[in-house]
């Protein structure tokens, strides 16, 4: 081997080592970029999945709250209708009782020729009110 060739061998080895190290560095940088991109993709997928689960749970909770409010409304309405029905029954009995204990109305009517004679007697406890009215009837002859 010539001395020139002997001096060229370490220089060539150094240059080949530099090229290999440069290629490995570029490969490592590309791998880092790919890994970063893949981690970002996974993070986006996890975030979308998390949002989907959150939206589902919010919709489910909203549906439960809505159903509960409908059931409460139905129960309150049913209770209200029961109370209203009971109040109407009580009012009807009270009105009947008041009318029968307080007084009553009696009346008679007669028709004479072309007149209507109406006699009313309204009795409110110890007080009695009697009225008589004659109303002429228009009769064509």
C-alpha positions in Angstrom: 0.0 0.0 0.0 1.3 3.4 -0.9 1.7 6.1 1.7 -0.9 8.2 -0.1 -3.4 5.4 0.0 -2.6 4.8 3.7 -3.4 8.4 4.5 -6.6 8.3 2.4 -8.0 5.3 4.3 -8.6 7.2 7.7 -10.0 10.2 5.8 -12.4 8.0 3.9 -13.4 6.1 7.1 -14.0 9.5 8.8 -16.1 10.7 5.8 -18.1 7.5 5.7 -18.7 7.7 9.5 -19.8 11.3 9.0 -22.3 10.3 6.3 -23.6 7.4 8.3 -24.0 9.6 11.4 -25.8 12.2 9.3 -28.1 9.6 7.8 -28.8 8.2 11.3 -29.5 11.7 12.6 -31.9 12.4 9.7 -33.6 9.1 10.3 -33.9 9.8 14.0 -35.4 13.3 13.3 -37.9 11.8 10.8 -38.9 9.2 13.4 -39.4 11.9 16.0 -41.5 13.9 13.6 -43.6 10.8 12.8 -43.9 9.9 16.5 -45.0 13.5 17.3 -47.6 13.4 14.5 -48.9 10.0 15.7 -49.2 11.2 19.3 -51.1 14.2 18.1 -53.5 12.0 16.1 -54.0 9.8 19.1 -54.6 12.8 21.4 -57.2 14.2 18.9 -58.9 10.8 18.8 -59.0 10.6 22.6 -60.4 14.2 22.8 -63.1 13.4 20.2 -64.0 10.2 22.1 -64.0 12.1 25.4 -66.3 14.8 23.9 -68.6 12.1 22.4 -68.9 10.4 25.8 -69.5 13.7 27.5 -72.2 14.7 25.0 -73.9 11.4 25.4 -73.9 11.7 29.2 -75.2 15.2 29.0 -78.0 14.2 26.6 -78.8 11.2 28.8 -78.8 13.4 31.9 -81.0 16.0 30.1 -83.4 13.2 29.1 -83.6 11.9 32.7 -84.3 15.5 34.0 -86.9 16.0 31.4 -88.7 12.7 32.2 -88.5 13.5 35.9 -90.0 16.9 35.3 -92.8 15.4 33.2 -93.6 12.8 35.9 -93.6 15.5 38.6 -95.8 17.7 36.5 -98.2 14.7 35.9 -98.3 13.9 39.6 -98.9 17.6 40.6 -101.6 17.9 37.9 -103.3 14.7 39.1 -103.3 15.9 42.7 -104.6 19.3 41.5 -107.5 17.6 39.6 -108.3 15.5 42.6 -108.4 18.6 44.9 -110.4 20.5 42.3 -112.9 17.6 42.0 -113.2 17.4 45.8 -113.7 21.2 46.0 -116.5 21.0 43.4 -118.2 18.3 45.3 -117.9 20.3 48.5 -119.2 23.4 46.8 -122.2 21.5 45.3 -123.1 20.1 48.7 -122.7 23.5 50.4 -124.8 25.3 47.8 -127.5 22.6 48.1 -127.3 22.9 51.9 -127.5 26.7 51.8 -130.5 26.7 49.5 -132.4 24.2 51.6 -131.6 25.7 55.0 -132.0 29.3 54.0 -135.1 29.3 52.0 -137.1 28.2 49.0 -139.1 29.6 46.1 -142.7 28.7 45.3 -144.8 30.0 42.5 -148.1 29.8 40.7 -149.2 31.2 37.4 -152.7 31.6 35.8 -153.7 32.6 32.3 -156.8 34.7 32.1 -158.0 36.0 28.7 -154.9 37.9 27.5 -153.0 38.2 30.8 -150.4 36.1 32.6 -150.7 36.3 36.3 -147.6 35.2 38.2 -147.5 34.8 42.0 -144.1 34.1 43.6 -143.4 33.4 47.3 -139.7 33.5 48.4 -139.0 32.2 51.8 -135.7 33.1 53.5 -135.9 31.7 57.0 -138.4 33.7 59.0 -138.9 36.3 56.2 -141.4 35.7 53.4 -141.6 37.9 50.3 -144.7 37.6 48.2 -145.0 39.2 44.8 -147.7 39.1 42.1 -147.3 40.4 38.6 -149.8 40.7 35.8 -148.3 40.7 32.3 -150.5 41.5 29.3 -150.0 39.0 26.4 -150.2 40.3 22.9 -152.8 38.2 21.2 -153.9 38.8 17.7 -157.6 38.6 17.0 
